[in-house]
Amino acid sequence: MKDVKRAYDEFVDCLHSAHMEDDFRRVAERTAHAFGFRWFAYFGHRVNGPSLISSYPKSWTSHYFREGYHNIDPVLQEPRNTSRVFFWDGREARSARSPKERRLFDDALSFKIRTGLTVRIPSRQNQFAAFTLAVDERSLALDRFIETSQDLLEMVGQTYHAHVNAARIGRPIPVGQQECLLTPRERQCLGWISDGKTMQDVAELLGIKPRGVKFHLDNARQNLAASTLPHAVALALRKGLLP
């Protein structure tokens, strides 16, 4: 459980540095792998329609929306019970309520999306946002992990939803606020690097893993439009962004 808790702590820490859709995709994909899943998918709602952030194959997500499956997907409909965590298995034909829903399961299986869990999050106008973790093959170890970690997995889904909504993805950033894109954690990591610390040094100073430090530094470099890490440090110093 210590590794699971550490993975969750890193997940939350990295979410604080996420601004763009790609940032959120990388955070969730890394966390999904840490928990033993192959894919993740977050389905939400924007003013102009549904939105999806996922690590599923693009060929599947394009097919999913083209067929209108988001309108009949059982994990996005009114819950059949009060549980916020929905377990599903595409090979259970009896769970389908209509021929089109059965086709949804069959098509998902053709992309090797076999089983997983979805955390339902109440959204506006009686709709549901959904955070899904999925695998291509079921295992006893994964079933046991899901059974013993339901509360944590529900918290992952709800936390992700909250951060994605707070980031207001898809809305333009007002001119003059671009320099605010560096989070306190990103500035902290860049600051230590500018002092000659290594990623391992920074990880020990902050109490996180080196890959967590790398994540923050990569985000900082991208947000500053820097070509290299030293370039990012130079730009941050020039802009007065480092402590």
C-alpha positions in Angstrom: 0.0 0.0 0.0 3.0 2.3 0.5 3.7 2.3 -3.3 0.0 3.0 -4.0 -0.1 5.9 -1.5 3.2 7.3 -3.1 1.7 7.0 -6.5 -1.4 8.9 -5.4 0.7 11.6 -3.7 2.7 12.1 -6.9 -0.6 12.2 -8.9 -1.9 15.1 -6.8 1.4 16.9 -6.8 1.7 16.7 -10.6 -1.9 17.9 -11.1 -0.9 21.2 -9.5 1.5 21.7 -12.4 -0.9 20.7 -15.1 -2.3 23.5 -17.3 -2.9 22.1 -20.8 -4.7 19.0 -22.0 -1.4 17.3 -22.8 -0.3 17.9 -19.2 -3.4 16.3 -17.8 -3.1 13.4 -20.2 0.5 12.7 -19.1 -0.4 12.8 -15.4 -3.3 10.4 -15.7 -1.5 8.0 -18.0 1.4 7.7 -15.6 -0.9 7.2 -12.6 -2.9 4.6 -14.5 0.3 2.6 -15.2 1.4 2.9 -11.6 -1.9 1.4 -10.5 -1.6 -1.5 -13.0 -3.9 -0.3 -15.7 -3.1 0.2 -19.4 -5.4 3.1 -20.3 -7.3 6.0 -18.7 -10.1 8.1 -20.0 -11.8 11.2 -18.7 -15.1 12.3 -20.2 -16.4 15.7 -19.3 -18.7 18.4 -20.7 -17.9 21.8 -22.2 -20.1 24.5 -23.4 -19.7 23.4 -27.0 -20.2 19.7 -26.3 -18.6 16.6 -24.8 -14.8 16.5 -24.2 -12.5 13.5 -23.8 -8.9 13.3 -22.4 -7.6 9.8 -22.7 -4.7 7.5 -23.6 -7.0 5.2 -25.6 -6.0 4.6 -29.3 -7.2 7.6 -31.3 -8.8 5.2 -33.8 -11.1 4.0 -30.9 -12.0 7.4 -29.6 -12.8 8.6 -33.1 -15.0 5.6 -33.7 -16.6 6.0 -30.3 -17.9 9.5 -31.0 -18.6 8.8 -34.7 -21.0 6.0 -33.6 -22.6 8.2 -31.0 -21.6 5.8 -28.2 -21.3 8.6 -25.7 -25.0 8.9 -25.8 -25.7 5.3 -24.8 -22.5 4.3 -22.8 -23.8 2.9 -19.5 -21.0 4.5 -17.5 -22.3 8.0 -18.6 -26.0 7.4 -18.0 -28.0 7.6 -14.9 -26.6 5.1 -12.4 -28.4 1.9 -12.0 -27.4 2.0 -8.3 -26.1 4.6 -5.9 -22.4 3.5 -6.2 -20.0 6.1 -7.6 -17.6 3.4 -8.8 -18.9 1.3 -11.7 -17.1 -2.0 -12.6 -17.6 -3.2 -16.1 -16.5 -6.1 -18.2 -17.1 -6.0 -22.0 -17.4 -9.8 -22.2 -20.5 -9.9 -20.1 -23.2 -9.8 -22.7 -26.0 -9.9 -20.2 -25.1 -6.3 -19.0 -26.1 -4.8 -22.4 -29.5 -3.2 -22.4 -29.8 -2.8 -26.2 -28.3 -4.0 -29.5 -26.4 -0.8 -29.9 -25.0 -1.1 -26.3 -24.0 -4.6 -27.1 -22.2 -3.3 -30.2 -20.4 -0.7 -28.1 -19.0 -3.6 -25.9 -18.1 -5.7 -28.9 -16.3 -2.8 -30.6 -14.4 -2.0 -27.5 -13.3 -5.6 -27.3 -12.1 -5.4 -30.9 -9.7 -2.7 -29.6 -8.7 -5.0 -26.7 -10.5 -2.7 -24.2 -11.8 -5.5 -22.0 -12.5 -4.5 -18.5 -12.0 -1.7 -15.9 -13.7 0.7 -13.6 -15.3 4.1 -14.0 -15.7 6.7 -11.3 -18.9 8.7 -11.9 -18.8 12.4 -10.9 -22.1 14.3 -10.8 -21.9 17.2 -13.3 -24.2 20.0 -14.3 -27.8 19.5 -15.7 -28.0 15.9 -14.3 -25.1 14.8 -16.4 -22.1 12.7 -15.3 -18.4 13.3 -15.8 -16.5 10.0 -15.7 -12.9 8.9 -15.0 -12.1 5.4 -16.3 -9.2 3.1 -15.8 -9.1 0.1 -18.2 -7.0 -2.9 -19.1 -6.8 -5.4 -22.0 -6.8 -8.4 -19.7 -8.3 -9.1 -16.3 -6.1 -10.6 -13.5 -6.7 -11.7 -9.9 -4.1 -9.2 -8.7 -5.9 -6.3 -10.3 -9.3 -7.5 -9.1 -7.9 -7.6 -5.6 -6.3 -4.1 -5.9 -9.6 -2.7 -7.1 -11.5 -4.3 -4.3 -9.2 -3.0 -1.6 -8.7 0.5 -3.1 -12.2 1.7 -4.1 -12.1 4.8 -1.9 -8.7 5.8 -3.2 -9.7 5.2 -6.9 -12.8 7.3 -6.4 -10.7 10.1 -4.9 -8.4 9.9 -8.0 -11.4 10.4 -10.3 -12.9 13.3 -8.3 -9.5 15.0 -7.8 -8.8 14.8 -11.5 -12.2 16.2 -12.4 -11.8 19.1 -10.1 -8.4 20.0 -11.5 -9.4 19.7 -15.1 -12.4 22.0 -14.5 -10.3 24.5 -12.6 -7.8 24.7 -15.5 -10.6 25.7 -17.9 -9.0 23.8 -20.7 -9.9 25.2 -24.1 -10.4 28.8 -23.0 -7.8 31.4 -24.1 -5.4 32.8 -21.6 -5.7 36.6 -21.4 -2.7 38.6 -22.7 -0.5 39.6 -19.8 -1.2 36.4 -17.8 1.1 34.2 -19.8 4.0 34.5 -17.3 1.7 33.1 -14.6 1.8 29.7 -16.2 4.7 28.5 -14.0 3.3 27.0 -10.8 5.1 27.4 -7.4 6.3 23.8 -7.7 7.8 24.4 -11.2 9.5 27.6 -10.0 10.8 25.7 -7.0 12.3 22.9 -9.2 13.8 25.3 -11.7 15.2 27.3 -8.8 17.1 24.3 -7.3 18.4 23.4 -10.8 19.6 26.9 -11.2 21.6 26.4 -8.0 23.4 23.4 -9.5 21.2 20.7 -7.9 20.6 17.5 -9.8 17.1 16.0 -10.3 17.9 13.4 -7.6 19.0 16.2 -5.2 15.7 18.1 -5.9 13.7 14.9 -5.4 15.2 14.4 -2.0 14.7 18.0 -1.0 11.1 18.0 -2.0 10.3 14.4 -0.8 9.1 13.2 -4.3 10.5 10.8 -6.9 13.0 12.0 -9.6 10.4 11.4 -12.3 8.1 13.8 -10.4 10.8 16.4 -10.6 11.3 15.7 -14.3 7.6 16.1 -14.9 7.6 19.6 -13.3 10.7 20.6 -15.2 9.4 19.4 -18.5 6.2 21.4 -17.9 8.2 24.5 -17.0 10.3 24.1 -20.2 7.2 23.8 -22.4 5.4 26.6 -20.7 8.4 28.9 -21.2 8.8 27.7 -24.8 12.4 26.8 -24.0 14.4 24.3 -26.2 16.4 22.9 -23.3 16.4 22.9 -19.5 19.3 25.4 -19.2 17.4 27.6 -21.7 14.3 27.3 -19.4 16.4 28.3 -16.4 17.8 31.3 -18.3 14.4 32.5 -19.4 12.9 32.1 -15.9 15.8 34.1 -14.4 15.4 36.8 -17.1 11.7 37.1 -16.4 12.3 37.2 -12.6 10.2 34.0 -12.0 12.6 32.2 -9.8 12.8 32.6 -6.0 
